[in-house]
């Protein structure tokens, strides 16, 4: 009834938890980017189809998965390995997939992010709506990181949440991942500053959270003191302090991530000035 796509790279810690929540599915495709741990073995032992493709960037990987993989079912749920799908969300998606009169081709849903054994409800990160349940032929992806979907057809919203455990592999793994993310975000920031403008009207698109989130990101590219402002916004304006000590640490981590982006933008500009190499190369 529903196929599942999981993208992996060295996810032997996370994958068993993810697969346990997907025991109802008989078509799980693991798109692996060259794991050197037991990720592929775990997936194969669980009966998953494993396909390996070298990772270039997030949107390219998703676009390839949408056009080159033959799924058993018309509806695909895309999951990261550090996520768990609860029973209520599973039943909701099954109901949608079995409805032949359904007018939607894709669905957004929210997630609960866990850090230090606590759901980080505040900090301005909830609710974040992401598109994860869709008909692959109707969706294309853009941006190198934190990619955005371009959907041909109507988009619905799900009531359920998936659970996100991005720190299960430890703080070092999170820092390493976001160090790589910050490089791609810096490149995207420079491209935006050169070629795009802030879509001011999208800032007020409360019925289209994806467009509004992208507009906010475009605005953030042009603001000074990004790291400091991110902390103030998350911890004070969005009441991250209500999440206790985990909320404080989480806000600090994301403010450092924004600071890294700003420093890398400066570094890229210096490289362009000295060597004539642009981000569009």
C-alpha positions as CSV (number, residue, x, y, z in Angstrom):
1,X,0.0,0.0,0.0
2,X,2.9,2.4,0.8
3,X,6.6,2.2,-0.1
4,X,9.2,3.7,2.2
5,X,12.5,5.3,1.1
6,X,15.3,5.6,3.7
7,X,18.5,7.5,2.9
8,X,21.5,6.2,4.8
9,X,25.2,6.8,5.5
10,X,26.7,4.9,8.4
11,X,23.4,4.6,10.3
12,X,23.9,1.3,12.2
13,X,22.9,3.0,15.4
14,X,19.7,4.6,14.1
15,X,18.5,2.2,11.5
16,X,17.2,-0.6,13.7
17,X,14.9,1.8,15.6
18,X,13.6,3.2,12.3
19,X,13.0,-0.2,10.8
20,X,11.2,-1.4,13.9
21,X,8.6,1.3,13.4
22,X,8.2,0.2,9.7
23,X,7.6,-3.5,10.3
24,X,4.2,-3.1,8.6
25,X,5.8,-2.2,5.2
26,X,6.7,-4.8,2.6
27,X,8.6,-2.4,0.3
28,X,11.4,-0.5,2.1
29,X,14.1,0.9,-0.1
30,X,17.4,1.9,1.6
31,X,19.3,4.3,-0.6
32,X,22.8,4.1,0.8
33,X,25.7,6.5,0.1
34,X,28.6,4.1,0.8
35,X,28.3,3.1,4.4
36,X,31.3,1.5,6.0
37,X,29.6,0.2,9.1
38,X,26.9,-2.4,9.4
39,X,24.1,-0.3,7.8
40,X,23.8,-2.3,4.6
41,X,23.9,-5.6,6.5
42,X,21.2,-4.5,8.9
43,X,19.0,-3.3,6.0
44,X,19.4,-6.6,4.1
45,X,18.7,-8.7,7.2
46,X,15.5,-6.8,7.7
47,X,14.4,-7.6,4.1
48,X,14.9,-4.1,2.6
49,X,16.0,-3.5,-0.9
50,X,19.4,-1.8,-0.8
51,X,20.5,0.5,-3.6
52,X,23.8,2.3,-3.4
53,X,24.5,5.7,-5.0
54,X,27.3,8.1,-4.2
55,X,25.9,11.2,-2.5
56,X,26.4,14.5,-4.3
57,X,23.8,16.7,-2.6
58,X,20.4,16.3,-1.0
59,X,18.1,17.4,-3.8
60,X,20.0,15.4,-6.4
61,X,19.7,12.3,-4.3
62,X,16.0,12.8,-3.8
63,X,15.4,13.6,-7.5
64,X,17.3,10.4,-8.5
65,X,15.3,8.4,-6.0
66,X,12.1,9.7,-7.4
67,X,12.9,9.0,-11.1
68,X,15.2,6.0,-11.0
69,X,13.8,3.7,-8.3
70,X,10.8,1.5,-9.1
71,X,8.6,1.4,-6.1
72,X,6.0,-1.3,-5.4
73,X,3.3,1.2,-4.6
74,X,2.3,4.7,-5.9
75,X,2.7,6.4,-2.5
76,X,6.1,6.8,-1.0
77,X,7.0,7.9,2.6
78,X,10.5,9.3,2.8
79,X,12.2,8.8,6.1
80,X,15.6,9.6,7.5
81,X,17.3,6.8,9.5
82,X,17.2,8.8,12.7
83,X,13.4,9.0,12.6
84,X,10.6,6.8,14.1
85,X,7.1,6.5,12.6
86,X,4.4,6.2,15.3
87,X,1.3,4.0,14.9
88,X,-1.2,6.9,14.6
89,X,0.7,8.5,11.7
90,X,1.1,5.1,10.0
91,X,-2.7,4.5,10.1
92,X,-3.4,8.0,8.8
93,X,-1.2,7.4,5.8
94,X,-2.6,4.0,5.1
95,X,-6.1,5.5,5.0
96,X,-5.0,8.1,2.5
97,X,-3.2,5.6,0.3
98,X,-6.3,3.4,0.1
99,X,-8.6,6.4,-0.9
100,X,-8.9,6.4,-4.6
101,X,-10.9,9.6,-4.6
102,X,-8.1,11.6,-2.9
103,X,-7.3,14.8,-4.7
104,X,-3.9,15.4,-3.1
105,X,-0.5,14.2,-4.6
106,X,1.7,15.1,-1.6
107,X,1.4,15.7,2.1
108,X,3.3,17.8,4.6
109,X,3.6,16.8,8.2
110,X,5.3,17.9,11.4
111,X,7.9,16.2,13.6
112,X,8.8,16.1,17.3
113,X,12.5,16.7,17.7
114,X,14.2,15.0,20.8
115,X,17.3,16.2,22.5
116,X,18.7,15.0,25.9
117,X,15.6,12.8,26.3
118,X,13.2,15.6,25.9
119,X,10.9,16.8,23.1
120,X,12.1,20.3,22.2
121,X,8.7,21.9,21.7
122,X,9.6,25.5,21.7
123,X,12.8,27.3,20.4
124,X,10.9,28.3,17.2
125,X,11.5,24.9,15.6
126,X,8.0,23.6,16.2
127,X,5.9,23.2,14.2
128,X,8.2,22.7,11.1
129,X,6.2,21.3,8.2
130,X,8.1,19.0,5.8
131,X,6.9,17.2,2.8
132,X,7.5,13.4,3.3
133,X,4.5,11.6,1.9
134,X,4.0,11.9,-1.8
135,X,3.6,10.4,-5.3
136,X,7.2,10.5,-6.6
137,X,6.3,11.5,-10.2
138,X,4.7,14.7,-8.9
139,X,7.6,16.0,-6.8
140,X,10.9,17.6,-7.7
141,X,13.5,18.9,-5.2
142,X,15.6,22.1,-5.2
143,X,18.5,23.4,-3.1
144,X,21.7,21.5,-2.0
145,X,20.7,21.2,1.7
146,X,17.4,21.6,3.5
147,X,15.9,21.2,0.1
148,X,12.5,22.4,-0.9
149,X,9.9,20.5,-2.9
150,X,8.3,21.7,-6.2
151,X,4.9,19.8,-6.4
152,X,2.8,19.4,-9.4
153,X,-0.6,19.1,-7.8
154,X,-2.4,19.8,-4.6
155,X,-0.7,19.4,-1.2
156,X,-2.5,18.2,2.0
157,X,-1.4,18.1,5.6
158,X,-1.3,15.2,8.0
159,X,-2.4,15.3,11.6
160,X,0.3,12.9,13.0
161,X,3.9,13.5,13.8
162,X,7.1,11.5,13.3
163,X,9.7,11.5,16.0
164,X,13.2,12.8,15.2
165,X,16.3,11.6,17.2
166,X,19.1,13.5,15.6
167,X,21.5,13.1,18.6
168,X,21.3,9.3,19.0
169,X,24.7,8.9,17.4
170,X,26.2,11.4,19.8
171,X,27.1,15.1,19.7
172,X,30.2,14.6,17.6
173,X,28.2,13.1,14.8
174,X,25.7,16.0,14.9
175,X,28.5,18.5,14.8
176,X,30.2,16.8,11.9
177,X,26.9,16.7,9.9
178,X,26.1,20.3,10.6
179,X,29.6,21.3,9.7
180,X,29.0,19.9,6.3
181,X,25.5,21.4,6.1
182,X,27.0,24.8,7.0
183,X,29.2,24.7,3.9
184,X,26.3,24.1,1.6
185,X,24.2,26.7,3.3
186,X,27.0,29.2,2.9
187,X,27.1,28.4,-0.9
188,X,23.3,28.8,-1.1
189,X,23.5,32.0,0.8
190,X,26.0,33.5,-1.6
191,X,23.9,32.4,-4.6
192,X,20.9,34.0,-3.0
193,X,22.7,37.3,-2.4
194,X,23.9,37.4,-6.0
195,X,20.8,36.2,-7.9
196,X,17.7,36.3,-5.7
197,X,15.7,38.8,-3.7
198,X,13.7,38.3,-0.6
199,X,10.1,37.2,-1.5
200,X,8.5,39.6,0.9
201,X,4.9,38.5,0.2
202,X,5.8,34.9,1.1
203,X,6.7,36.0,4.6
204,X,3.0,36.2,5.2
205,X,2.0,32.9,3.5
206,X,0.9,31.3,6.8
207,X,-1.1,28.7,4.8
208,X,2.0,27.7,2.9
209,X,4.6,27.0,5.6
210,X,7.3,25.8,3.1
211,X,7.2,29.0,1.1
212,X,7.2,31.1,4.3
213,X,10.1,29.1,5.8
214,X,12.1,29.6,2.5
215,X,11.3,33.3,2.6
216,X,12.5,33.6,6.2
217,X,15.7,31.8,5.2
218,X,16.3,34.3,2.3
219,X,15.8,37.1,4.8
220,X,18.2,35.6,7.2
221,X,21.0,35.5,4.5
222,X,20.9,39.3,4.6
223,X,20.9,39.9,8.3
224,X,24.0,40.7,10.4
225,X,25.0,38.7,13.5
226,X,23.2,35.6,12.4
227,X,24.4,33.4,15.2
228,X,23.5,35.9,18.0
229,X,20.1,36.7,16.5
230,X,19.3,33.0,16.0
231,X,19.9,32.4,19.7
232,X,17.8,35.4,20.8
233,X,15.0,34.4,18.5
234,X,14.9,30.8,19.6
235,X,15.6,31.1,23.3
236,X,13.8,34.3,24.2
237,X,11.3,35.3,21.4
238,X,10.1,31.7,20.9
239,X,10.4,30.8,24.6
240,X,13.1,28.1,24.3
241,X,13.8,28.6,28.0
242,X,10.6,26.6,28.6
243,X,12.4,23.5,27.4
244,X,14.7,23.7,30.3
245,X,18.4,23.0,30.1
246,X,18.0,20.9,26.9
247,X,16.4,23.9,25.3
248,X,19.3,26.2,26.3
249,X,21.9,23.8,24.9
250,X,19.9,23.2,21.7
251,X,19.6,27.0,21.1
252,X,23.3,27.4,21.6
253,X,24.1,24.6,19.2
254,X,22.0,26.1,16.4
255,X,23.3,29.6,17.0
256,X,26.8,28.1,16.5
257,X,25.6,26.5,13.3
258,X,24.4,29.9,12.0
259,X,27.8,31.4,13.1
260,X,29.6,28.8,11.1
261,X,27.5,29.7,8.0
262,X,28.4,33.3,8.4
263,X,32.1,32.6,8.7
264,X,32.1,30.3,5.7
265,X,30.3,33.0,3.6
266,X,33.2,35.3,4.5
267,X,35.7,32.6,3.6
268,X,34.1,32.0,0.2
269,X,34.0,35.6,-0.6
270,X,37.7,35.9,0.2
271,X,38.4,32.9,-2.0
272,X,36.5,34.5,-4.9
273,X,38.4,37.7,-4.4
274,X,41.8,36.0,-4.4
275,X,41.3,33.3,-7.0
276,X,38.2,34.3,-9.0
277,X,36.3,31.1,-8.1
278,X,32.6,31.6,-7.7
279,X,30.0,29.5,-5.9
280,X,28.3,28.8,-9.3
281,X,31.3,26.9,-10.6
